[in-house]
Amino acid sequence: YGGTGLGKTHLMFAAGNEMRRQNAGTRVMYLRSEQFFSAMMKALQDKAMDGFKRQFQQVDALLIDDIQFFAGKDRTQEEFFHTFNALYEGHKQIVLSSDRFPKDMPDIEERLRSRFEWGLIADLQPPDVETRIAILRKKSEDEGLKLPEDVIQFLSITMKSNIRELDGSLVRLGAYASLTGQVISLDLAKTV
């Protein structure tokens, strides 16, 4: 769990890819919480709940992103409770992401909340300045941007809330320099 732009979805994809790397036959299903909800609603309308349930029994790993959006959706929570139990009892992998610690999720049934706490819980925090510097160096290299050291220092100190903000600042700076024909400098970075 963690705030916006800290890499939760990225880590979920990395986990799924690693499972497949270790065993090419691993069946991994990734869904955003609203996709689970929409698929469940469609199955209810089509009177096809058996098929909906069966698709989850056939996976080796279920990855659900932004589970906090199940809050207040009683029917979705009920169905996910049964899905979770079936996967758990089948010794399948379940990976969930949220923007908050399970105990801090309002309107999530206690029986679900307690299951969310069964496994490993990782608190993702904004990267420290050294990590932001490394991210900027790697991203600028990947983009073919020549960033002077003072610009890297300025951006890594100024953009500290999340990785998306850091990435966006680099994109804006690169685009502005390209469109105006200016060389990237500290003054340009401060302006942009």
C-alpha positions in Angstrom: 0.0 0.0 0.0 1.0 3.6 -0.5 0.1 6.9 -2.1 -0.4 7.8 -5.7 2.6 7.4 -8.0 4.8 5.3 -5.8 4.9 2.2 -8.1 2.2 -0.1 -6.7 1.0 -1.2 -10.1 4.5 -1.4 -11.4 5.4 -3.8 -8.5 2.3 -5.9 -9.2 3.2 -6.3 -12.8 6.8 -7.2 -11.7 5.5 -9.8 -9.3 3.3 -11.3 -12.0 6.1 -11.3 -14.5 8.5 -12.9 -12.0 5.9 -15.7 -11.4 5.8 -16.3 -15.1 9.6 -16.2 -15.4 9.9 -18.9 -12.7 7.2 -21.0 -14.4 6.1 -20.2 -17.9 2.8 -22.1 -17.4 1.7 -19.9 -14.5 -1.7 -18.3 -15.1 -1.6 -14.8 -13.8 -4.7 -12.5 -13.9 -4.3 -8.8 -13.2 -7.4 -6.6 -12.7 -8.1 -3.2 -11.4 -10.8 -3.3 -8.7 -13.3 -1.6 -11.1 -12.7 -4.3 -13.7 -13.6 -7.0 -11.1 -16.7 -5.0 -10.1 -17.8 -4.5 -13.8 -17.2 -8.2 -14.7 -19.2 -9.2 -11.6 -22.1 -6.9 -12.5 -22.2 -8.1 -16.1 -22.2 -11.7 -14.8 -25.1 -10.9 -12.5 -27.0 -9.3 -15.4 -26.3 -12.2 -17.7 -27.1 -14.7 -15.0 -23.5 -16.1 -15.6 -22.1 -16.1 -12.1 -20.8 -19.7 -12.4 -18.6 -18.6 -15.3 -17.5 -15.5 -13.4 -16.4 -17.7 -10.4 -14.9 -20.4 -12.6 -12.5 -17.9 -14.3 -10.8 -17.2 -10.9 -10.6 -20.9 -10.0 -8.4 -21.4 -13.1 -5.7 -18.9 -12.2 -2.5 -19.5 -10.2 -2.2 -15.9 -9.2 -4.8 -13.1 -8.9 -3.6 -9.5 -8.7 -6.1 -6.8 -7.8 -5.1 -3.2 -8.0 -6.7 -0.5 -5.8 -8.7 -2.9 -3.6 -9.8 0.1 -1.5 -12.5 0.8 -4.1 -14.4 -2.2 -2.9 -15.4 0.0 0.1 -19.2 0.2 0.4 -19.8 -2.3 -2.3 -21.3 -5.1 -0.3 -22.1 -7.5 -3.1 -18.6 -7.1 -4.6 -17.0 -7.7 -1.2 -19.1 -10.8 -0.7 -18.0 -12.2 -4.0 -14.4 -11.3 -3.5 -14.5 -12.9 -0.1 -15.5 -16.2 -1.7 -12.9 -15.7 -4.5 -10.2 -15.0 -1.9 -11.1 -18.1 0.1 -11.2 -20.4 -2.9 -7.8 -19.1 -4.1 -6.3 -19.3 -0.6 -7.5 -22.8 0.0 -6.2 -23.8 -3.4 -2.7 -22.5 -2.4 -2.9 -19.8 -5.1 -1.1 -16.5 -4.9 -3.1 -13.3 -4.2 -1.5 -9.9 -4.6 -3.5 -6.8 -3.6 -2.7 -3.1 -3.7 -4.3 -0.2 -1.9 -3.7 3.4 -1.1 -3.9 2.7 2.7 -3.2 0.1 5.3 -5.9 -2.6 5.6 -7.0 -1.4 9.1 -7.5 2.1 7.7 -9.9 1.1 4.9 -13.4 2.4 5.6 -16.4 0.4 4.7 -14.5 -2.8 4.1 -16.0 -5.8 5.9 -13.9 -7.0 8.8 -13.6 -10.5 7.5 -12.0 -9.2 4.3 -9.8 -6.7 6.2 -8.5 -9.5 8.4 -7.7 -11.6 5.3 -5.8 -8.7 3.7 -3.6 -8.7 6.8 -2.7 -12.4 6.5 0.2 -11.9 4.1 3.1 -9.7 3.7 2.2 -6.0 3.9 4.6 -3.5 2.3 4.3 0.2 3.0 5.6 2.1 0.0 7.0 5.5 0.7 8.2 8.3 -1.6 11.8 7.6 -2.7 14.6 9.3 -0.8 16.8 11.9 -2.6 19.5 9.4 -3.6 16.9 7.2 -5.2 15.3 10.2 -7.0 18.7 11.1 -8.4 19.2 7.6 -9.7 15.7 7.6 -11.2 16.4 10.9 -12.9 19.7 9.8 -14.3 18.2 6.5 -15.7 15.1 8.2 -17.2 17.1 11.1 -18.7 19.6 8.5 -20.2 16.7 6.5 -21.6 15.1 9.6 -23.1 18.5 10.8 -24.5 18.4 14.0 -22.4 21.6 15.5 -21.2 20.9 16.8 -17.7 23.6 18.8 -16.0 24.3 17.7 -12.4 22.8 20.9 -10.9 19.5 20.2 -12.8 19.4 16.6 -11.5 20.1 17.9 -7.9 17.4 20.6 -8.3 14.7 18.3 -9.6 15.5 15.5 -7.1 15.2 18.0 -4.2 12.1 19.8 -5.6 10.1 16.9 -6.8 9.8 14.6 -3.8 6.2 13.5 -3.3 6.1 10.6 -5.9 7.8 9.1 -8.9 5.1 10.3 -11.4 5.7 13.9 -10.3 9.5 13.4 -10.9 8.8 11.8 -14.3 6.4 14.5 -15.3 9.0 17.2 -14.5 11.5 15.5 -16.7 9.0 15.2 -19.5 8.0 18.8 -19.3 11.6 20.0 -19.1 12.7 17.9 -22.1 9.6 18.9 -24.2 10.1 22.6 -23.4 13.8 22.5 -24.3 13.0 20.7 -27.5 10.2 23.0 -28.5 12.2 26.2 -27.8 15.6 24.9 -28.9 17.1 25.7 -25.6 19.8 23.8 -23.8 18.7 22.3 -20.5 20.1 24.4 -17.6 19.3 25.1 -14.0 17.6 28.4 -15.0 15.4 26.6 -17.6 14.5 23.9 -15.1 13.4 26.5 -12.5 11.4 28.3 -15.2 9.7 25.1 -16.4 
